[in-house]
Amino acid sequence: MADGPLSLIVGHSNLDLDCIGSMVLARRLHPDHSPVKSGTIHPVAKNLYNLYETELEFLQVADVKGRDVASLVIVDTRSRNRIDEVLKAIDHGGADRIGSITIYDHHPADTNDFPQATVHGGEYGSTTTILGALLIDAGVTVTPDEATIALAGIYGDTGNFTHENVGRDDFLVASYLLDCGASLRLVADLTSSLRDEAQVELLHDALRSLDTRTMNGHTVARAVLKLPRQTPGIAAVAERLFEIEEVDALFLVVGFDRERATLIVARSRKDRIAVNAIMGEFGGGGHRKASSALVKDATTDDVVARLDDAIVRLAVPARTAREIMTSPVVTIEAGWSLLQAARFFEEINHTGAPVVDDAGSLVGFLTLRDIMKGRKADAMHAPVKGFMTRKVVTCDPDATIRDISHQLFSHNIGHLPVTADGKLIGIVTRSDYLKSIDAKADLGSATPR
């Protein structure tokens, strides 16, 4: 390593796949910079690091101790405390004395602790994506090994392209990396979880201790375990548990008796349950849908009680039928003939509608299929009530999206009337349901930006 001020690339402590992938691509954008390895590596990234350690050529923190830094590139974070081990090593932590600082990070909600820095960020599924897009613009290609490492980073942080923050650029950069020779077989192997028997045993223990309850209209699962000391791979156990359980959010709480510390690993499927805000109550952080916190000097029971309180306070109530239903409802009168109903459906371009009596009470449901039965029976002048479905599946206005989904799919129906005190007040159609699932809902003031 040359004398004089250094130019470095650093990622956050506890390096994960996206952080390592970002550092590798950052070196291509900044070829005169040297990457520095954190003292800790996330368990999910250890196999990748061990496999590519020679190619990565990361410096150790000890290698930069006491050195001046002319330029610092920070990836996958903008928080000072997440690169604190490097800042303490270089020139007594004098970050303000660094000539230039450039940040690449896809956590726009996080506070930027480096106001003098040039920041490249935005709504991307991974930080690796940001750097890959810049390499595409610059016309730079990477080696097959670099492409494999970077693609593993994107896979790791996007949940194999299933997280809601995934966008077009994530797929574009993944395609670019495949063109550069990335190995999908290696990526699949490097991103797989639960590699050892201890993790599998933890998963079984977590499944046995799982407690599922409804909180603010959401289905929330919580598993509480106790171990003698910290052990690697707990986040991977939480990830696998979350894949198995069809819940809106999962909290895996693990107490370490000998260290008087408790780890919380949180996962969410809903924007309305922003687990980074909930983990912020414990000094933790991360993404809206994947976060964690390590709580020290508190009993696990106390942490669990505080966690329940934080979920209730910070999780925005689940969307309900009242929010997504169509109202007022187009209805058919029970005394109409099938011919009248058929002409009415044609006029309004509907495939079905609730049937009401003279008092406005719901008495049935009629669809085009019912009308076809009447036509085949040459009974188009018969009253609607002779062909309608009388046992109508309904929901109340406070039914959650999960409740609505269960009703639609378990009964194989496309319309769900909403009733209150026996009166029809709305209807949830397939279109209403799909829009509620696909669109980002108004999250209300309780959700952090």
Buried (B, 14 or more C-beta within 10 A) or exposed (E): EEEEBBBBBBBBBBBBBBBBBBBBBBBBBBEEBBBBBBEEBBBBBBBBBEBBEEEBEBBEBEBBEEBBBBBBBBBBBBBBEBBBBBBEBBBEEEBEEBEEBBBBBBBEEBEBBBEEBEBBBEEBBBBBBBBBBBBBEEEBBBBEBBBBBBBBBBBBBBBEEEBBBBBEBBBBBBEBBBEBBBBEEBBEBBBEBBBEEEBBEBBEBBEEBBEEEEBBBBBBBBBBBEBEEEBBBBBBBBBBBBEEBEBBBBBBBBBBEEBEBBBBBBBBBBBBBBBBBBBBBBEBBBBBBBBBBBBEEBEBEEBBEBBBEBBEEBBBBBBBBBBBBBEEBEBBBBEBBBBBBBEBBEEEEBEBBBBBEEEEEBBBBBBEEBBEEBEEEEBBEBBBBEBBBEEBBBBBBBBBBBBBBEBBEEEEBBBBBBBEEEEBBBBBBEEBBEEBEEEEBEBEEBBEE
